[in-house]
C-alpha cells in the first residue's frame, strides 16, 4: 500500500555553512561534508570529511545520521538536488558545505531516509526535481519548491526491502571497485619490479644489454587530416593522437569499428601500420602524457594509417618483442630521458629525434616476451573485472528504475562473487 505525501509533511530543510572564509577551511576541530561527496555518493560513510573551524557560539546547522543531503545548484537542471544519506554517526561535530542543503525527517515519519536518497537518484526522482531548477548558466533549486514536491511512498516495510536490495547492489559495485584498485596497484608494482630488473621471472638470469633506440627503429610516414577530411564510408582506419591519450589499454586492436576513417586518396601518402608498431602521441599538456603510446596488436585487412600528432615507430623485432614495446612508456629511464628533453616548452613534445636518442638497458627478447605475457595476464584480469563492474552498475541502475518506480515487486538476485 502506497501513500502520497509532500516533503514538507514529513520533514524540514536546513542550510549549509554560512559566513565562512577560505581561512576557516582545512583547520579546526569540526568536520564538514564536501560538495563532491554529496554529488558522487548515495550513502555517506564519513571517511571523506574535511576540516573546518567553527567557533563557539556560531549558529551553524550540524548534520545527523539519517539526514538526506542535496546539492542546491549545478551546471545543468538534470544534476540539481542529487541526494546522499548520512549513513554514519560521528563523535566529531559535522556540518554541511554551503552549496548544499539538508533534509531531516520528522521522528514520526514512516520513511526510510536511505530510500529517499535512492529515490531522488532514480529517473522517477530526477524528473520530480529537475523541472524545478531555475537559472541560465547555473541552475538552482529553491528549498520552498523542493518541500512542495509530492511523491508516492510504498509502505515502510516495502521501503526497507528496496533499500536492502539496493544496498546489496551498491556493496557489489563497491567490492568490485576496491578489487580493481587492488589489482591495479599490484600490476603497478609488478611493472616497477619487472621492467627495471629488480625482480626476474623464473628461468631468466642472463645479463641485460644496453641499446640505443635509434639504432633499431624506422618511422612510418604519418598524415594529418582534419575532421572535414575524414570519411565515414572509407574502409581505411585512421589513428589520431586523441585515440592514444584517451584509451586505457596500451594495446590496440585496430580492427575495432569505432575508429575514425581516413579518406583513401588523402591518406595515400601515409604508410600503413603493422602488428607491433608503436605509435606515440607527439605532444602533451602535462608531464603524465609525455611518451604516451599504444602498440598495434592487430590491423584490419583494409589498413590503418597513423594520423595527426602521432609518431609511428617500427622497432627491430629481434631487439624489442611484440607486446613488450607497449611498456616502454612505463620504464622510468625512458620517461626520465623524454622529460628532460621535453622540459621548458608550453606543450610538452615528443619527437622522433628524442625517441631515437634514448638509451635503455633491456632484457633479451625471450625475457621480454615472458614479462609482457605476465603483465598482459594482469591487465586481462583487470579488464574482466571492469566488465563485471559495468554489468553490476547497469544492474543496479535497472533495479533502481524498476523498484523505485513501483514496477517490480519481486526479490531480485544479484550476481555472487566466486
Buried (B, 14 or more C-beta within 10 A) or exposed (E): EEEEBEBBEBBEBBBBBEEBEEEBBEEEEBBBBBBEBBBEBBBBEBEEBEBBBBEEEEEBBBBEBBBBBBBBBBEEBEBBBBBBBBBBEBEEBBBBBBBBBBBBBEEEBBBBBBBBBBBBBBEBBBEBBBEBBEBEEEBBBEBEEBBEBEBEBBEEEBBBBBBEBBBBBBEBBEEBBEBBEEBBEEBEEBBBEBBBBEEBEEEBEEEBEEBEBEEBBEBBEBBBBEEEBBBEEBEBBBBBBBBBBEEEEBBBEBBEEEBBBBBBEBBEEBBBBBEBBBBBBBBBEEEEBBBBBBBBBEBBEBBBBBBBBBBBBBBEEEBBBBBBBBBBBBBEBBBEBBEEBBEEEEEBBBBBEBBBBBEBEBBBBEBBBBBBBBBBEBBEBBEEBBEBBEEBBEBBBEBBBBBBBEEBEEEBEBEEEE
